[in-house]
C-alpha cells in the first residue's frame, strides 16, 4: 500500500458533496487502505461510519442507543442522535464517559 495506508481514519462533513463523498472518495479511501471513513450528511440529517474489512468498506449500524464505536481509536464513541440534533454537550458527555470507562479498564488490568 502507498503512503495513504498509514491513514487510520477520515471524516467528511458533506453538504453539497454527498455524491462525491459516498462514491468517488469512498472508493479512493478504500483502495488506499483507510481503516475508517465517517461522513456526516448534514442536509440528509444522517451519519455514515464505514469500517474497512478486508479491503471493502462496510457500513456500521449504531447500537440501539444510537452509539457508534471506533475499531481503530480506542475510546472513541459517537452518539449519532446527539450529533444529528447538534447537541454538543451530549456528544462530549458520551465521549467523556467512554474514555473514562476505557481508563478504568486499563487500571483494572494493571
Secondary structure, DSSP 8 states (H G I E B T S, - for coil): --GGGG--EEEEEESS-HHHHTTHHHHHHHHHT-SEEEEEETTTTEEEEEEEETTEEEE----TTSEEE-SSSTT-EEEHHHHHTT-HHHHHHHHHHHHHHHHHHHHHH-
